[in-house]
Amino acid sequence: NSIASILAWTQGLKHRAKLDGNDDLTHFCNTLEKTCVDTVEAGSMTKDLALLVGDTQGWLTTEGFIDKVAANLDAALAKSA
């Protein structure tokens, strides 16, 4: 699951950010986590999640989902700069 992998990394990075006092890294991690949730809530998700929504829900490949999250993350980070 793409989201589980992303959240595992962001949790580890947030802990590293806390240890180092790195507010920029904390902001990045929080923004990435929110972007993942927002992307799914907007209807872009991988097949494993789409099947939970229903048989008419469209879905993306793992690579397509990661690309969508990356584009949304770029927009979110630009907005918060």
C-alpha positions in Angstrom: 0.0 0.0 0.0 1.5 3.3 -1.2 0.0 5.4 1.6 1.3 3.0 4.3 4.8 3.2 2.9 4.7 7.0 2.7 3.3 7.3 6.3 6.0 5.0 7.6 8.7 7.2 6.1 7.1 10.4 7.3 6.8 9.2 10.8 10.5 8.2 10.9 11.4 11.5 9.3 9.3 13.5 11.8 11.1 11.8 14.7 14.4 12.7 13.1 13.2 16.2 12.7 12.2 16.4 16.3 15.6 15.1 17.4 17.4 17.7 15.2 15.0 20.6 15.7 14.3 20.7 12.0 11.0 22.5 11.5 11.3 22.5 7.7 11.4 18.7 7.7 8.4 18.5 10.1 6.5 20.9 7.8 7.3 18.8 4.8 6.2 15.5 6.5 3.0 17.0 7.7 2.3 18.5 4.3 3.0 15.1 2.6 0.7 13.3 5.0 -2.1 15.8 4.4 -1.6 15.6 0.7 -1.9 11.8 0.7 -5.3 12.0 2.5 -6.5 14.9 0.4 -5.6 13.1 -2.8 -7.6 10.0 -1.8 -10.5 12.1 -0.6 -10.5 13.8 -4.1 -11.0 10.4 -5.7 -7.4 9.5 -6.7 -6.4 6.2 -5.2 -4.9 2.8 -5.8 -7.1 -0.2 -6.6 -6.9 -1.6 -3.1 -8.6 1.4 -1.7 -10.9 1.9 -4.7 -12.4 -1.6 -4.1 -13.4 -0.5 -0.6 -15.3 2.5 -2.1 -17.2 0.5 -4.6 -17.0 -1.2 -8.0 -17.5 2.0 -9.9 -14.6 3.9 -8.2 -11.8 4.6 -10.6 -8.2 3.8 -9.6 -4.6 4.6 -10.4 -1.6 2.3 -10.6 0.9 2.7 -7.8 3.1 4.8 -10.0 0.1 6.9 -11.1 -0.9 7.5 -7.5 2.6 8.5 -6.5 2.8 10.9 -9.5 -0.6 12.4 -8.4 0.6 12.8 -4.8 3.9 14.4 -6.1 2.0 16.9 -8.2 -0.4 17.7 -5.3 2.5 17.9 -2.9 4.4 20.4 -5.2 1.3 22.6 -5.3 0.8 22.4 -1.5 4.4 23.2 -0.8 4.3 26.2 -3.2 1.2 27.4 -1.5 2.8 27.3 1.9 6.0 29.0 0.9 
